[in-house]
Amino acid sequence: MKTVVARSMVLLVAFLLSALLPATVQGQESKSTPLAKELTQLLDAKKLEAIAAKDPSAPDLFFGALYYPGSQLMVVSARYVAPLILAERIAKKEFLEVYTDLSSAGIEGSRTLVMDTLGDGLKPKKDDGRFDTCDSGTKSWVFDGEWKKQKFASEDDYLKAFADADAAYAKALTALIAQAKKL
């Protein structure tokens, strides 16, 4: 009898922990949240609608952002065939042109586009009905919390895709913040 009760207790604890884990993960601030806030504050202060930067760790990887104050921050990253052209455009502060080039002419399969509603960092689910999205290579995610509709095998798979997108977004935001601080 003790064994049955002990097993029941272990199963109950495991169930409660698994039920609470996704809520805990969703309640945590994403890596991109403080960075998106910092970038949007810098863009507001400098009265910029766009910013672009080169990835310091890759010779042909660039980031570009287009900002609609209080509405949306769109960040694209892509490898580019002619990196010297983009580096020159960044030096000339032609940030909108860099954003456009990365959005349309990046090396196929290398482009990631994050659409951050409100420019407040990625969230696995927005409370106000709005949601963030990420397109990377051939994959697209809508971070609305509806993982079953998107045909994820499990909520854990959904949260892993979110964490991967958030980490990539945080990397782009870090480079863009560094560039904005130089201006």
C-alpha positions in Angstrom: 0.0 0.0 0.0 2.9 2.4 0.9 4.3 1.9 -2.6 1.0 2.8 -4.3 0.7 6.0 -2.2 4.4 6.9 -2.8 3.9 6.4 -6.6 0.8 8.4 -6.5 2.5 11.3 -4.7 5.5 11.2 -7.2 3.1 11.3 -10.1 1.1 14.1 -8.6 4.2 16.2 -7.9 5.5 15.5 -11.5 2.1 16.5 -12.9 2.0 19.7 -10.9 5.6 20.6 -11.9 5.0 20.0 -15.6 1.8 22.0 -15.5 3.5 24.9 -13.8 6.7 24.9 -15.9 5.3 26.5 -19.1 3.6 29.2 -17.0 6.8 29.9 -15.2 8.7 30.1 -18.5 6.1 32.4 -20.0 6.1 34.6 -17.0 9.9 35.2 -17.2 11.2 38.2 -19.1 12.8 37.3 -22.4 16.4 38.1 -23.2 15.2 40.5 -25.8 12.9 42.5 -23.5 15.4 44.9 -21.9 17.4 45.1 -25.1 14.4 46.1 -27.2 13.4 48.7 -24.6 17.0 50.1 -24.7 17.1 50.2 -28.5 13.7 51.9 -28.8 14.7 54.5 -26.2 17.9 55.2 -28.1 16.1 55.5 -31.4 13.5 57.9 -29.8 16.3 60.0 -28.3 18.2 60.2 -31.6 15.0 60.6 -33.6 15.8 57.6 -35.9 13.4 55.4 -37.7 16.0 52.9 -38.8 19.4 51.6 -37.7 21.8 49.0 -39.0 24.9 47.3 -37.9 27.4 44.6 -38.9 27.8 41.5 -36.8 31.2 41.8 -35.2 31.7 38.0 -35.2 30.8 37.3 -38.9 32.2 39.2 -41.9 29.0 39.0 -44.0 26.2 39.1 -41.4 24.3 42.3 -40.9 21.3 43.6 -38.9 18.8 46.2 -39.8 15.9 47.6 -37.8 12.9 49.7 -38.8 11.1 51.4 -35.9 7.5 52.7 -35.7 7.4 54.4 -32.3 4.8 52.9 -29.9 3.7 50.4 -32.6 6.4 48.0 -33.9 10.1 47.2 -34.2 11.0 45.1 -37.2 14.5 43.6 -37.1 16.1 41.7 -40.0 19.4 39.9 -40.1 20.9 38.3 -43.1 24.2 37.4 -44.8 25.0 39.6 -47.7 26.9 38.7 -50.9 28.6 42.1 -51.1 29.4 43.0 -47.4 31.6 46.0 -48.4 28.6 47.7 -49.9 26.5 47.4 -46.7 29.5 48.4 -44.5 29.8 51.5 -46.6 26.1 52.3 -46.3 26.4 51.9 -42.5 29.3 54.3 -42.4 27.2 56.8 -44.4 24.3 56.2 -42.0 22.1 54.9 -44.8 20.3 52.6 -42.4 17.0 52.4 -44.1 18.8 51.3 -47.3 20.6 48.6 -45.4 17.3 47.4 -43.8 15.8 47.3 -47.3 18.7 45.4 -48.8 18.7 42.8 -46.1 15.0 42.3 -46.4 15.0 41.8 -50.1 18.5 40.7 -51.2 20.1 38.8 -48.4 21.7 35.4 -49.2 18.8 32.9 -49.6 18.0 31.0 -46.4 20.1 33.3 -44.2 17.4 35.9 -43.4 15.6 36.2 -40.1 12.9 38.8 -39.7 11.4 39.5 -36.3 8.3 41.6 -36.0 8.1 42.8 -32.4 4.7 44.3 -31.7 5.1 47.4 -29.5 8.9 47.1 -29.7 9.0 45.6 -26.2 10.9 42.4 -26.8 9.6 39.0 -27.8 6.9 37.4 -25.7 5.7 33.8 -26.0 2.2 35.3 -25.8 0.9 38.9 -25.7 -1.7 39.7 -23.1 -3.6 42.3 -25.2 -4.3 40.0 -28.2 -1.3 41.3 -30.2 1.6 38.9 -30.9 5.1 38.8 -32.2 6.3 36.8 -35.2 9.6 35.5 -36.5 10.5 34.2 -40.0 13.8 32.4 -40.2 15.0 30.7 -43.4 12.0 28.6 -44.3 10.3 28.5 -40.9 7.7 31.0 -39.6 6.5 31.3 -36.0 3.6 33.2 -34.5 4.1 33.7 -30.8 0.5 33.9 -29.8 0.6 30.9 -27.4 -1.4 28.7 -29.8 1.2 26.0 -30.3 -1.3 23.3 -31.4 -2.6 25.5 -34.3 1.0 25.8 -35.5 1.4 22.1 -35.4 4.1 22.0 -32.8 4.4 18.5 -31.3 4.3 19.9 -27.8 4.3 23.2 -25.9 7.9 22.5 -25.0 8.8 22.5 -28.7 6.9 25.8 -29.1 8.8 27.3 -26.1 12.1 26.0 -27.6 11.4 27.8 -30.9 10.5 30.9 -28.9 13.8 30.7 -26.9 15.8 30.2 -30.1 14.1 33.2 -31.8 14.5 35.3 -28.7 18.3 34.5 -28.5 18.8 35.4 -32.2 16.8 38.6 -31.7 18.8 39.5 -28.6 22.0 39.1 -30.6 20.8 41.5 -33.3 19.5 44.0 -30.8 22.9 44.0 -29.0 24.7 44.9 -32.2 22.1 47.6 -33.1 22.4 49.1 -29.7 26.1 49.3 -30.0 25.7 51.1 -33.4 23.1 53.5 -32.0 25.4 54.5 -29.1 28.1 55.5 -31.6 25.9 58.1 -33.2 
